Amino acid sequence: MQSVEKTFQITRADKLTKQEYDVQVGCLLLNDKVSFRMQWPQYADLQVNGVPVRAINRPGSQLLGANGRDDGPIITPCTKDGTNKITLTGCDARVFCFGVRLVKRRSLQQILNMIPKENDGECLEDALSRVRRCVGGGNATDNGDSDSDLEVVAEFFGVNLRCPMSGFRMKVAGRFKPCVHMGCFDLEVFVELNQRSRKWQCPICLKNYSMENVIIDPYFNRITSKMRNCGEDIAEIEVKPDGSWRAKAKSENERRKLGDLARWHSPDGTLYESGSLEDKPKAKTLKQIKLEGSTEGHTGLKLGTQKNRNGYWHVSKPEDVNTSSASRLHERLEHLY
C-alpha cells in the first residue's frame, strides 16, 4: 500500500481571474513505456477535502494496456478558497507522480491554430527526401547486406490519399515529424478524434508522441490542395522515385476529365510543360534492375530494361560496364523474364 497526502492553495483571486479554468488532478507512472499519457496506480483511492473522487474507469486490479489512457478528473466542485487537502492511496509497487493543475479546454479550431503552418513545420526538401527514400525503396544508400543480388524497382508507385481514420481523401495532410514513413492523415479528423481518445498516437505506425510533434506535410498537402475540386472517388496518385506525381486515372475517359491533374507534376506541384521529357512518346521503362557490387569499393549498378520493336527485352548498359559483366547480367535477366 502507498499513501500520500498533500495540500494546495486556491485564492478567490484565482477563481475571479481564471473563471474559464478548471482544477484538474493528474497522475503519471515514472518511466512509463508509453510516453505522454496519464496513468493511475492499481486500486487508486482519491479524495479531495474528504470527498471521494473517481480516478479511473477500469477495475482496480486491471493494469493499463499499451493503448490505454486514464483520465485526469476535474476536482473544481470539491475545492474551496484557501488550503485544500488531497489524498491518494493505492496498492501498487511502482513509482508514481501526481499533481494538481489549472486547465482550460481548447476548441478544435484553437488546437488546429497551434499546429505550425505548412512552411514552418518542415521544409519541402526534407519531405521530398523522405518520399524518395520510401518510393525508391530501402535506405538512401545502397544496402550491401541485401538478401538478394537483384532488386526490382518499378517506374512509379500508387499512393492512396485516403485518411486511415476516416476513409475519405485528406483535406489537410498531417503527420508526426519524427515518423520515418511517408503516410499521412487528415489533420482535422485526427485532432477531432483525439478529443475522445486522448492519444497523440500516429495511426500508421502507432508510435506515441506529443501535440508539439504534429506538422503539415508540405509534399502531400500540396497534392491534396490541388485535388480539392475532384470527386471523392479520385483518391490515388502515381509517384515516381524522383517525387514527380500525377492523379491516377482508371480509364482514358477519367483521364480526360481529370485534365491537368492526370499529367505529371514536379514535386513542388508545378505542371511539367507540354513537350517536356515527361510528355514525349517513348519506350516505356517497365522496371529497373539494381545489381549490388560484390565488394565494398563498388557501388550498385543500375540498368534499365525495355521492349524493342520485335517484342524482345533489351538492356540499356552504361558505357563503363565491361563485356564480361554485361554478359553475366544478360544471363541473369534471361531467367527473370
C-alpha positions in Angstrom: 0.0 0.0 0.0 1.1 3.5 -0.8 -0.4 6.7 0.5 0.4 10.4 0.1 -1.3 13.5 1.5 -0.7 17.0 0.1 -2.2 20.5 0.3 -2.6 23.2 -2.3 -3.8 26.8 -2.2 -6.6 28.4 -4.2 -7.4 32.0 -3.6 -10.6 34.0 -4.5 -8.4 36.0 -6.9 -7.6 32.8 -8.8 -11.3 32.0 -9.2 -12.1 35.5 -10.4 -9.2 36.0 -12.9 -9.3 32.4 -14.2 -13.0 31.7 -14.4 -12.6 29.7 -17.6 -10.2 27.4 -16.0 -10.8 24.1 -14.1 -8.8 22.4 -11.4 -7.6 19.0 -12.5 -5.6 16.3 -10.8 -3.3 14.0 -12.8 -1.0 11.1 -12.2 1.9 9.7 -14.2 3.8 6.4 -13.9 7.5 7.2 -13.8 9.5 5.6 -16.6 6.2 4.6 -18.4 7.0 2.8 -21.7 4.2 4.8 -23.3 5.2 8.5 -23.3 2.9 11.4 -22.6 0.0 9.6 -21.1 -1.8 9.7 -17.7 -1.9 6.6 -15.5 -3.1 5.9 -12.0 -1.9 3.1 -9.7 -3.9 0.0 -9.1 -6.8 0.3 -6.6 -6.4 4.1 -6.7 -8.4 5.9 -4.0 -8.5 9.7 -4.4 -10.1 12.2 -2.0 -10.2 16.0 -2.1 -11.1 17.7 1.1 -12.5 14.4 2.3 -14.7 14.0 -0.8 -14.1 10.8 -2.8 -13.2 11.4 -6.4 -13.3 8.6 -9.0 -9.8 8.5 -10.6 -10.1 5.6 -13.0 -12.8 4.0 -15.2 -11.3 0.5 -15.2 -11.3 -2.3 -12.5 -8.8 -1.5 -9.8 -6.9 -4.8 -10.4 -6.6 -4.2 -14.1 -3.3 -2.9 -15.5 -3.3 -0.2 -18.1 -2.5 -1.6 -21.6 -0.2 -0.1 -24.1 -3.2 1.6 -25.9 -5.0 2.6 -22.7 -5.3 6.1 -21.3 -6.5 7.1 -17.8 -8.4 10.4 -17.2 -7.4 13.3 -15.1 -10.6 14.1 -13.1 -11.8 17.7 -12.7 -12.0 18.5 -9.0 -13.2 22.1 -9.2 -16.5 21.4 -7.3 -14.6 19.8 -4.4 -12.2 22.8 -3.9 -12.6 25.8 -1.6 -10.9 29.1 -1.0 -7.7 28.7 0.9 -6.0 25.4 1.8 -7.2 22.3 0.1 -6.2 18.7 1.1 -5.8 15.9 -1.4 -5.1 12.3 -0.5 -4.1 9.4 -2.8 -3.7 5.8 -1.8 -3.1 2.7 -4.0 -1.9 -0.9 -3.9 0.9 -0.7 -6.4 4.7 -1.3 -6.0 5.5 1.1 -9.0 6.5 4.7 -8.5 4.0 7.4 -9.5 3.9 11.2 -9.5 0.7 13.1 -9.1 -0.2 16.8 -9.0 -2.8 19.5 -9.3 -3.0 22.0 -12.2 -5.3 24.6 -13.7 -6.5 23.6 -17.1 -8.5 25.2 -19.9 -10.3 23.2 -22.5 -9.4 24.4 -26.0 -11.7 24.2 -29.0 -10.9 22.2 -32.1 -10.0 25.4 -34.1 -7.7 26.6 -31.3 -5.8 23.3 -31.4 -5.5 23.5 -35.2 -4.2 27.0 -34.9 -1.4 25.8 -32.6 -0.1 23.5 -35.3 2.7 25.1 -37.4 1.9 26.4 -40.8 2.9 24.2 -43.8 6.2 26.0 -44.4 7.1 26.3 -40.7 6.8 22.6 -39.6 9.1 21.1 -42.2 10.7 22.2 -45.4 9.7 20.7 -48.8 13.2 19.3 -49.3 13.1 17.2 -46.2 9.6 15.9 -47.1 10.7 15.1 -50.6 13.8 13.2 -49.3 11.5 11.0 -47.2 9.2 10.3 -50.2 12.1 9.5 -52.5 13.5 7.1 -49.9 10.2 5.4 -49.3 9.2 5.2 -53.0 12.7 4.4 -54.2 13.0 1.5 -51.7 15.4 0.9 -48.8 17.8 3.5 -47.4 19.3 6.5 -49.0 22.5 4.5 -49.6 22.7 1.1 -51.2 22.4 -1.8 -48.8 25.3 -4.1 -49.3 23.8 -6.7 -47.0 20.7 -7.2 -49.1 19.4 -10.8 -49.2 19.0 -10.7 -52.9 21.5 -9.6 -55.6 18.7 -8.2 -57.7 16.3 -5.6 -56.6 13.4 -4.7 -58.9 12.2 -1.1 -58.8 9.0 0.0 -60.6 8.8 3.1 -62.7 6.2 4.6 -60.4 4.1 3.6 -57.4 0.4 4.1 -56.5 -0.1 6.1 -53.3 -3.5 6.3 -51.6 -4.5 9.7 -50.3 -7.4 8.4 -48.0 -7.1 9.2 -44.3 -6.5 5.9 -42.4 -9.1 7.0 -39.8 -12.0 8.5 -41.8 -11.6 6.7 -45.1 -12.1 9.9 -47.0 -9.5 11.8 -49.1 -7.3 14.0 -46.9 -8.1 17.7 -47.0 -5.0 18.8 -45.0 -2.3 16.2 -44.9 -0.9 15.9 -41.3 1.8 13.8 -39.8 4.1 13.4 -36.8 7.5 14.9 -37.7 9.6 12.1 -36.1 7.9 9.4 -38.2 10.1 7.9 -40.9 7.2 6.6 -43.1 5.6 8.9 -45.7 2.0 8.0 -44.7 -0.2 11.0 -43.6 -3.6 11.5 -42.0 -6.4 14.2 -42.3 -5.3 16.8 -39.8 -8.8 17.9 -38.7 -10.1 14.4 -38.4 -7.1 13.4 -36.3 -7.5 16.3 -33.8 -11.3 15.8 -33.6 -10.9 12.1 -32.8 -8.1 12.8 -30.3 -10.6 14.8 -28.2 -12.1 11.5 -27.3 -9.2 9.1 -27.4 -6.7 11.4 -25.7 -3.9 9.8 -27.8 -1.3 11.7 -29.7 -0.6 8.5 -31.5 0.3 8.0 -35.1 -2.5 6.0 -36.7 0.0 4.5 -39.2 3.0 3.3 -37.1 1.2 3.5 -33.7 4.1 5.4 -32.1 3.2 7.8 -29.3 4.2 11.5 -29.5 3.1 14.8 -28.2 1.0 17.5 -29.8 4.1 19.6 -30.4 5.3 16.9 -33.0 2.2 17.4 -35.3 3.0 19.2 -38.5 1.5 19.6 -42.0 3.3 17.5 -44.7 4.5 20.0 -47.3 4.7 17.4 -50.1 1.4 15.7 -49.8 -0.5 18.8 -48.7 0.3 20.5 -51.9 -1.1 17.5 -53.7 -4.3 17.3 -51.7 -4.8 21.0 -52.1 -4.7 20.7 -55.9 -7.2 17.8 -55.7 -9.9 19.5 -53.6 -12.2 20.1 -56.5 -12.0 16.4 -57.7 -14.7 13.9 -56.9 -14.2 11.9 -53.7 -13.6 8.7 -55.8 -10.3 10.2 -57.0 -8.1 9.3 -54.1 -4.9 7.8 -55.6 -1.8 9.2 -57.2 1.1 7.8 -59.0 4.5 8.8 -57.7 7.9 8.4 -59.4 11.1 7.7 -57.4 12.1 11.4 -58.0 8.9 12.6 -56.4 7.0 13.6 -59.6 3.3 12.7 -59.3 0.0 12.7 -61.2 -3.5 11.7 -60.3 -4.3 8.1 -61.1 -7.0 7.6 -63.7 -8.8 4.3 -64.1 -9.7 4.8 -67.7 -9.0 7.1 -70.6 -12.3 8.9 -70.1 -11.5 9.6 -66.5 -8.0 10.8 -67.5 -9.7 13.4 -69.8 -12.0 14.5 -67.0 -9.0 15.0 -64.7 -7.3 17.3 -67.2 -4.0 18.6 -66.0 -4.2 16.6 -62.8 -3.7 13.4 -64.9 -0.4 14.8 -66.2 2.9 14.6 -64.4 3.7 17.3 -61.9 7.1 18.2 -60.4 7.5 17.6 -56.6 6.7 21.2 -55.8 3.3 20.9 -57.6 4.1 22.7 -60.8 2.9 21.1 -64.0 5.5 19.9 -66.5 5.4 21.9 -69.7 3.9 20.2 -72.7 6.6 18.7 -74.9 8.9 18.2 -72.0 10.6 14.8 -71.4 7.6 13.7 -69.4 5.1 14.2 -72.3 7.2 12.9 -75.2 6.3 9.5 -76.6 9.0 7.0 -75.5 9.5 3.3 -74.9 8.0 2.6 -71.6 10.5 1.7 -68.9 8.8 -1.1 -67.0 11.4 -2.0 -64.4 14.8 -1.0 -63.2 17.2 -3.6 -62.0 19.9 -2.9 -59.4 22.8 -5.2 -59.0 24.7 -4.8 -55.8 28.5 -4.8 -56.0 30.3 -7.8 -54.7 33.0 -5.7 -52.9 32.9 -2.8 -50.6 34.5 -0.4 -53.1 31.9 -1.0 -55.8 28.6 0.8 -55.9 25.4 -0.7 -57.2 25.0 -1.0 -61.0 21.6 0.1 -62.3 20.2 -1.0 -65.6 17.1 0.0 -67.5 15.0 -2.6 -69.4 12.6 -2.0 -72.2 11.0 -3.9 -75.1 12.2 -3.3 -78.6 10.1 -3.3 -81.8 10.4 -7.1 -82.2 9.0 -7.7 -78.7 12.2 -8.8 -77.1 13.6 -7.3 -73.8 16.6 -5.0 -74.3 19.1 -4.0 -71.6 20.5 -0.5 -71.8 24.1 -0.7 -70.5 26.2 2.1 -69.1 29.4 2.7 -71.1 31.8 1.8 -68.4 30.5 -1.8 -68.0 32.9 -4.4 -69.3 31.8 -7.2 -71.6 32.0 -10.0 -69.1 29.9 -8.1 -66.6 27.3 -7.3 -69.2 27.1 -10.9 -70.4 26.6 -12.2 -66.9 23.7 -9.7 -66.5 22.1 -10.9 -69.7 22.2 -14.4 -68.4 20.5 -13.5 -65.2 17.9 -11.4 -66.9 17.0 -14.4 -69.2 15.9 -16.2 -66.0 13.8 -13.3 -64.9 11.7 -12.8 -68.0 
